[in-house]
Amino acid sequence: MYLGVTVRIEILFYFLNQKKFKLCRRTKNVSRCLNLGSYNYLGFAAFDEYCSHRTIESLKIFSASTCSTRVDGGRQVSHVHLSRIGRGAFFLKLQIGSLQGGLIISDSLNHSFIVNGARGSGATICVFQHNKPSHLERVLRENIAEGQPQNHRRWTKIIVVVEGIYSIEGELCKLSEIVAICKKYKAYVYVDEAHSIGAVGKIGKGVCELLGIDTANVDIMMRTFTKSFGSCGVYIAGSKELIEYLKYTCPAHVYTISISPPAVQQIIYAIKVLLGEDGSKRGAQKIARQRENSNFFWSEL
């Protein structure tokens, strides 16, 4: 959490009425508080000296909305610009798609977004004990030996799904060991970096940067712009073949309106700050400050 962000809030008084429903009324008292109720990790959702006015100015160039999907008329130059920052990416609200005959092995504490997406994939789903690579290896070995439940044929593909940082526990994934095990058993590695991209690593590149892991060893990365970049949207990073396939087969990408161009510009400007391309060191300072504040907060609990 970015504990340097403060907000002014009205204090509400909760009480029970005669029907025992919780109601609240205004007390007219205002207090300055730390905001622990948002995902505004680096403070970019508040006013930023570099991002805010540039994002506002972008409305003079781009429309407020594309009113179209990416595969129709919703692809604008801002989307192309953002997709070229780093590894190949595109925007969607992810569903894994059809994985008939496949196996998904999911960490037991993966969040509901992953769980629901896996359920709709058509794959068989297994769970391994939270952040225990040894148990993951056992689950992999047993399921490879057994094969598919109905016919015992080989799995068409095996995907191991983990989170970079587990948001409720605040715990880092043991990614180095998991990557090694997946290589051994020829399983794909899927990392959900909703809470780690932008927030950890020297310049916010996520758990791979933090743990010194080559991103080439991670087959699929899901990352969001809602936490560290003060905007909205999700993207997938992977091989060109994977991205091209998902572009035209993922229902959420085919049928969902593309991200608002000003929201895209906000992301681009936030990334520029993190990379130091705004001519300052504020990006590195934001990440360092978040780390220090989070560690302090944790130590005082």
FIGUTI-304718 format. One record per residue (C-alpha): residue number from 0; x, z, y. Coordinates in nm, 3 decimals. Example, Ala and Ser with C-alpha at 12.3 -4.5 7.8 and 13.67 -1.06 7.14 Angstrom:
BEGIN
@num=0 u=1.230 w=0.780 v=-0.450
@num=1 u=1.367 w=0.714 v=-0.106
END
This chain:
BEGIN
@num=0 u=0.000 w=0.000 v=0.000
@num=1 u=0.118 w=-0.071 v=0.351
@num=2 u=0.096 w=0.284 v=0.483
@num=3 u=0.210 w=0.179 v=0.829
@num=4 u=-0.132 w=0.029 v=0.904
@num=5 u=-0.374 w=0.260 v=1.081
@num=6 u=-0.737 w=0.211 v=1.166
@num=7 u=-0.994 w=0.378 v=1.387
@num=8 u=-1.308 w=0.474 v=1.199
@num=9 u=-1.637 w=0.638 v=1.275
@num=10 u=-1.691 w=0.953 v=1.074
@num=11 u=-2.013 w=0.948 v=0.875
@num=12 u=-2.187 w=1.258 v=0.748
@num=13 u=-2.332 w=1.231 v=0.398
@num=14 u=-2.636 w=1.432 v=0.302
@num=15 u=-2.912 w=1.433 v=0.043
@num=16 u=-3.266 w=1.371 v=0.157
@num=17 u=-3.576 w=1.506 v=-0.014
@num=18 u=-3.570 w=1.223 v=-0.268
@num=19 u=-3.210 w=1.311 v=-0.354
@num=20 u=-3.076 w=0.975 v=-0.233
@num=21 u=-2.738 w=0.977 v=-0.062
@num=22 u=-2.777 w=0.880 v=0.300
@num=23 u=-2.540 w=0.892 v=0.592
@num=24 u=-2.577 w=0.930 v=0.963
@num=25 u=-2.338 w=0.871 v=1.250
@num=26 u=-2.166 w=1.176 v=1.395
@num=27 u=-2.026 w=0.983 v=1.695
@num=28 u=-1.684 w=1.122 v=1.609
@num=29 u=-1.395 w=0.875 v=1.588
@num=30 u=-1.066 w=0.946 v=1.414
@num=31 u=-0.736 w=0.759 v=1.371
@num=32 u=-0.658 w=0.735 v=0.998
@num=33 u=-0.432 w=0.569 v=0.746
@num=34 u=-0.616 w=0.284 v=0.576
@num=35 u=-0.598 w=0.344 v=0.201
@num=36 u=-0.909 w=0.139 v=0.130
@num=37 u=-0.781 w=-0.218 v=0.149
@num=38 u=-0.532 w=-0.459 v=-0.009
@num=39 u=-0.362 w=-0.531 v=0.322
@num=40 u=-0.022 w=-0.459 v=0.169
@num=41 u=0.202 w=-0.601 v=0.442
@num=42 u=-0.033 w=-0.572 v=0.738
@num=43 u=-0.086 w=-0.947 v=0.785
@num=44 u=-0.466 w=-0.907 v=0.790
@num=45 u=-0.432 w=-0.715 v=1.117
@num=46 u=-0.301 w=-0.873 v=1.437
@num=47 u=0.043 w=-1.022 v=1.383
@num=48 u=0.259 w=-1.141 v=1.669
@num=49 u=0.361 w=-1.459 v=1.484
@num=50 u=0.064 w=-1.542 v=1.260
@num=51 u=-0.252 w=-1.451 v=1.449
@num=52 u=-0.248 w=-1.678 v=1.753
@num=53 u=-0.109 w=-1.969 v=1.548
@num=54 u=-0.392 w=-1.933 v=1.299
@num=55 u=-0.644 w=-1.930 v=1.584
@num=56 u=-0.482 w=-2.239 v=1.738
@num=57 u=-0.512 w=-2.420 v=1.404
@num=58 u=-0.889 w=-2.430 v=1.455
@num=59 u=-0.827 w=-2.686 v=1.729
@num=60 u=-0.661 w=-2.913 v=1.475
@num=61 u=-0.841 w=-2.839 v=1.150
@num=62 u=-1.206 w=-2.770 v=1.076
@num=63 u=-1.331 w=-2.421 v=0.994
@num=64 u=-1.424 w=-2.543 v=0.644
@num=65 u=-1.367 w=-2.852 v=0.434
@num=66 u=-1.724 w=-2.836 v=0.293
@num=67 u=-1.592 w=-3.015 v=-0.014
@num=68 u=-1.394 w=-2.956 v=-0.332
@num=69 u=-1.027 w=-3.044 v=-0.369
@num=70 u=-1.107 w=-3.332 v=-0.606
@num=71 u=-1.350 w=-3.486 v=-0.356
@num=72 u=-1.282 w=-3.467 v=0.018
@num=73 u=-1.159 w=-3.110 v=0.047
@num=74 u=-0.787 w=-3.179 v=0.030
@num=75 u=-0.629 w=-3.160 v=0.374
@num=76 u=-0.270 w=-3.174 v=0.494
@num=77 u=-0.255 w=-2.794 v=0.518
@num=78 u=-0.336 w=-2.763 v=0.146
@num=79 u=-0.062 w=-3.013 v=0.060
@num=80 u=0.187 w=-2.829 v=0.282
@num=81 u=0.114 w=-2.496 v=0.117
@num=82 u=0.125 w=-2.640 v=-0.236
@num=83 u=0.481 w=-2.759 v=-0.171
@num=84 u=0.609 w=-2.413 v=-0.084
@num=85 u=0.794 w=-2.305 v=-0.399
@num=86 u=0.686 w=-2.407 v=-0.743
@num=87 u=0.396 w=-2.651 v=-0.795
@num=88 u=0.065 w=-2.484 v=-0.723
@num=89 u=-0.298 w=-2.542 v=-0.649
@num=90 u=-0.599 w=-2.337 v=-0.554
@num=91 u=-0.876 w=-2.221 v=-0.780
@num=92 u=-1.071 w=-1.927 v=-0.901
@num=93 u=-0.929 w=-1.921 v=-1.249
@num=94 u=-1.097 w=-1.960 v=-1.580
@num=95 u=-0.851 w=-2.026 v=-1.859
@num=96 u=-1.052 w=-2.322 v=-1.990
@num=97 u=-1.106 w=-2.429 v=-2.348
@num=98 u=-0.864 w=-2.274 v=-2.594
@num=99 u=-1.048 w=-2.340 v=-2.920
@num=100 u=-0.823 w=-2.247 v=-3.208
@num=101 u=-0.594 w=-2.055 v=-2.976
@num=102 u=-0.499 w=-1.689 v=-2.955
@num=103 u=-0.484 w=-1.478 v=-2.639
@num=104 u=-0.294 w=-1.149 v=-2.668
@num=105 u=-0.377 w=-0.931 v=-2.371
@num=106 u=-0.231 w=-0.603 v=-2.245
@num=107 u=-0.489 w=-0.327 v=-2.303
@num=108 u=-0.496 w=-0.240 v=-1.932
@num=109 u=-0.534 w=-0.591 v=-1.794
@num=110 u=-0.806 w=-0.595 v=-1.529
@num=111 u=-1.159 w=-0.726 v=-1.581
@num=112 u=-1.088 w=-1.062 v=-1.416
@num=113 u=-0.846 w=-1.144 v=-1.698
@num=114 u=-1.075 w=-1.000 v=-1.966
@num=115 u=-1.376 w=-1.204 v=-1.850
@num=116 u=-1.172 w=-1.523 v=-1.818
@num=117 u=-1.034 w=-1.479 v=-2.169
@num=118 u=-1.381 w=-1.425 v=-2.313
@num=119 u=-1.497 w=-1.758 v=-2.176
@num=120 u=-1.198 w=-1.950 v=-2.308
@num=121 u=-1.310 w=-1.996 v=-2.668
@num=122 u=-0.990 w=-1.836 v=-2.797
@num=123 u=-0.955 w=-1.543 v=-3.033
@num=124 u=-0.858 w=-1.233 v=-2.835
@num=125 u=-0.627 w=-0.953 v=-2.947
@num=126 u=-0.499 w=-0.657 v=-2.749
@num=127 u=-0.162 w=-0.484 v=-2.757
@num=128 u=-0.088 w=-0.130 v=-2.641
@num=129 u=-0.024 w=-0.111 v=-2.269
@num=130 u=0.326 w=-0.221 v=-2.173
@num=131 u=0.464 w=-0.170 v=-2.526
@num=132 u=0.672 w=-0.474 v=-2.625
@num=133 u=0.724 w=-0.335 v=-2.976
@num=134 u=0.349 w=-0.330 v=-3.039
@num=135 u=0.316 w=-0.679 v=-2.888
@num=136 u=0.571 w=-0.807 v=-3.140
@num=137 u=0.379 w=-0.646 v=-3.426
@num=138 u=0.050 w=-0.802 v=-3.310
@num=139 u=0.218 w=-1.142 v=-3.278
@num=140 u=0.378 w=-1.122 v=-3.620
@num=141 u=0.056 w=-1.014 v=-3.794
@num=142 u=-0.160 w=-1.279 v=-3.629
@num=143 u=0.088 w=-1.559 v=-3.691
@num=144 u=0.096 w=-1.461 v=-4.059
@num=145 u=-0.285 w=-1.447 v=-4.083
@num=146 u=-0.363 w=-1.758 v=-3.881
@num=147 u=-0.709 w=-1.841 v=-3.747
@num=148 u=-0.988 w=-1.608 v=-3.871
@num=149 u=-1.211 w=-1.872 v=-4.033
@num=150 u=-0.965 w=-2.108 v=-4.198
@num=151 u=-0.623 w=-1.939 v=-4.168
@num=152 u=-0.479 w=-2.249 v=-4.005
@num=153 u=-0.199 w=-2.220 v=-3.754
@num=154 u=-0.300 w=-2.127 v=-3.401
@num=155 u=-0.317 w=-2.425 v=-3.166
@num=156 u=-0.143 w=-2.211 v=-2.903
@num=157 u=-0.068 w=-1.845 v=-2.839
@num=158 u=-0.075 w=-1.700 v=-2.487
@num=159 u=0.044 w=-1.350 v=-2.400
@num=160 u=-0.121 w=-1.225 v=-2.080
@num=161 u=0.025 w=-0.943 v=-1.868
@num=162 u=0.015 w=-0.825 v=-1.507
@num=163 u=0.325 w=-0.807 v=-1.288
@num=164 u=0.209 w=-0.475 v=-1.147
@num=165 u=-0.082 w=-0.290 v=-1.302
@num=166 u=-0.287 w=-0.204 v=-0.996
@num=167 u=-0.451 w=0.117 v=-1.117
@num=168 u=-0.135 w=0.262 v=-1.271
@num=169 u=0.109 w=0.123 v=-1.013
@num=170 u=0.334 w=0.036 v=-1.306
@num=171 u=0.568 w=-0.260 v=-1.344
@num=172 u=0.535 w=-0.484 v=-1.647
@num=173 u=0.826 w=-0.475 v=-1.895
@num=174 u=0.860 w=-0.845 v=-1.843
@num=175 u=1.217 w=-0.897 v=-1.967
@num=176 u=1.136 w=-0.765 v=-2.315
@num=177 u=0.802 w=-0.947 v=-2.327
@num=178 u=0.960 w=-1.280 v=-2.231
@num=179 u=1.224 w=-1.238 v=-2.504
@num=180 u=0.958 w=-1.164 v=-2.768
@num=181 u=0.745 w=-1.460 v=-2.662
@num=182 u=1.048 w=-1.690 v=-2.687
@num=183 u=1.114 w=-1.559 v=-3.037
@num=184 u=0.759 w=-1.634 v=-3.155
@num=185 u=0.705 w=-1.948 v=-2.942
@num=186 u=0.420 w=-1.793 v=-2.743
@num=187 u=0.334 w=-1.883 v=-2.383
@num=188 u=0.381 w=-1.617 v=-2.114
@num=189 u=0.105 w=-1.576 v=-1.856
@num=190 u=0.176 w=-1.333 v=-1.569
@num=191 u=-0.094 w=-1.221 v=-1.328
@num=192 u=0.087 w=-1.139 v=-1.004
@num=193 u=-0.216 w=-1.050 v=-0.793
@num=194 u=-0.058 w=-0.723 v=-0.682
@num=195 u=0.313 w=-0.809 v=-0.693
@num=196 u=0.357 w=-1.144 v=-0.517
@num=197 u=0.468 w=-1.081 v=-0.160
@num=198 u=0.495 w=-0.708 v=-0.226
@num=199 u=0.804 w=-0.670 v=-0.446
@num=200 u=1.141 w=-0.839 v=-0.460
@num=201 u=1.392 w=-0.879 v=-0.180
@num=202 u=1.183 w=-1.141 v=0.001
@num=203 u=0.854 w=-1.081 v=-0.178
@num=204 u=0.883 w=-1.337 v=-0.458
@num=205 u=0.734 w=-1.095 v=-0.709
@num=206 u=0.836 w=-0.933 v=-1.035
@num=207 u=1.065 w=-1.213 v=-1.149
@num=208 u=1.277 w=-1.174 v=-0.836
@num=209 u=1.266 w=-0.795 v=-0.864
@num=210 u=1.367 w=-0.789 v=-1.233
@num=211 u=1.609 w=-1.083 v=-1.217
@num=212 u=1.405 w=-1.309 v=-1.447
@num=213 u=1.423 w=-1.687 v=-1.416
@num=214 u=1.071 w=-1.812 v=-1.335
@num=215 u=1.135 w=-2.099 v=-1.578
@num=216 u=1.087 w=-1.841 v=-1.854
@num=217 u=0.729 w=-1.774 v=-1.741
@num=218 u=0.492 w=-2.053 v=-1.838
@num=219 u=0.194 w=-1.965 v=-1.619
@num=220 u=0.177 w=-1.752 v=-1.304
@num=221 u=-0.147 w=-1.655 v=-1.136
@num=222 u=-0.104 w=-1.530 v=-0.782
@num=223 u=-0.339 w=-1.444 v=-0.500
@num=224 u=-0.322 w=-1.470 v=-0.123
@num=225 u=-0.564 w=-1.181 v=-0.064
@num=226 u=-0.320 w=-0.892 v=-0.098
@num=227 u=0.012 w=-0.957 v=0.076
@num=228 u=-0.074 w=-1.256 v=0.295
@num=229 u=-0.388 w=-1.139 v=0.474
@num=230 u=-0.597 w=-1.435 v=0.364
@num=231 u=-0.800 w=-1.553 v=0.064
@num=232 u=-0.764 w=-1.769 v=-0.243
@num=233 u=-0.577 w=-1.784 v=-0.572
@num=234 u=-0.324 w=-2.028 v=-0.713
@num=235 u=-0.160 w=-2.114 v=-1.041
@num=236 u=0.208 w=-2.200 v=-1.075
@num=237 u=0.336 w=-2.379 v=-1.382
@num=238 u=0.468 w=-2.707 v=-1.514
@num=239 u=0.355 w=-3.031 v=-1.353
@num=240 u=0.176 w=-3.128 v=-1.675
@num=241 u=-0.018 w=-2.800 v=-1.682
@num=242 u=-0.119 w=-2.823 v=-1.318
@num=243 u=-0.233 w=-3.184 v=-1.347
@num=244 u=-0.439 w=-3.094 v=-1.654
@num=245 u=-0.605 w=-2.795 v=-1.487
@num=246 u=-0.682 w=-2.987 v=-1.169
@num=247 u=-0.935 w=-3.201 v=-1.352
@num=248 u=-1.055 w=-2.970 v=-1.630
@num=249 u=-1.094 w=-2.628 v=-1.469
@num=250 u=-1.461 w=-2.597 v=-1.358
@num=251 u=-1.384 w=-2.358 v=-1.075
@num=252 u=-1.137 w=-2.606 v=-0.926
@num=253 u=-1.357 w=-2.909 v=-0.974
@num=254 u=-1.675 w=-2.753 v=-0.835
@num=255 u=-1.558 w=-2.493 v=-0.580
@num=256 u=-1.508 w=-2.556 v=-0.209
@num=257 u=-1.139 w=-2.560 v=-0.116
@num=258 u=-0.989 w=-2.282 v=0.094
@num=259 u=-1.071 w=-2.295 v=0.465
@num=260 u=-0.784 w=-2.470 v=0.651
@num=261 u=-0.733 w=-2.180 v=0.899
@num=262 u=-0.706 w=-1.944 v=0.600
@num=263 u=-0.442 w=-2.177 v=0.456
@num=264 u=-0.253 w=-2.175 v=0.785
@num=265 u=-0.257 w=-1.793 v=0.785
@num=266 u=-0.091 w=-1.800 v=0.442
@num=267 u=0.173 w=-2.049 v=0.556
@num=268 u=0.262 w=-1.843 v=0.864
@num=269 u=0.278 w=-1.521 v=0.662
@num=270 u=0.515 w=-1.688 v=0.415
@num=271 u=0.731 w=-1.809 v=0.705
@num=272 u=0.760 w=-1.449 v=0.826
@num=273 u=0.857 w=-1.328 v=0.478
@num=274 u=1.120 w=-1.601 v=0.448
@num=275 u=1.257 w=-1.523 v=0.795
@num=276 u=1.157 w=-1.866 v=0.926
@num=277 u=0.991 w=-1.706 v=1.229
@num=278 u=1.341 w=-1.624 v=1.358
@num=279 u=1.314 w=-1.252 v=1.286
@num=280 u=1.379 w=-1.004 v=1.006
@num=281 u=1.026 w=-0.867 v=1.016
@num=282 u=0.941 w=-1.000 v=0.670
@num=283 u=1.220 w=-0.809 v=0.497
@num=284 u=1.141 w=-0.505 v=0.710
@num=285 u=0.775 w=-0.514 v=0.608
@num=286 u=0.863 w=-0.523 v=0.238
@num=287 u=1.122 w=-0.245 v=0.276
@num=288 u=0.881 w=-0.032 v=0.476
@num=289 u=0.607 w=-0.075 v=0.220
@num=290 u=0.844 w=0.028 v=-0.060
@num=291 u=0.963 w=0.336 v=0.129
@num=292 u=0.612 w=0.442 v=0.230
@num=293 u=0.475 w=0.389 v=-0.119
@num=294 u=0.756 w=0.590 v=-0.278
@num=295 u=0.704 w=0.869 v=-0.024
@num=296 u=0.328 w=0.871 v=-0.084
@num=297 u=0.383 w=0.880 v=-0.461
@num=298 u=0.636 w=1.164 v=-0.436
@num=299 u=0.395 w=1.380 v=-0.237
@num=300 u=0.096 w=1.343 v=-0.471
END
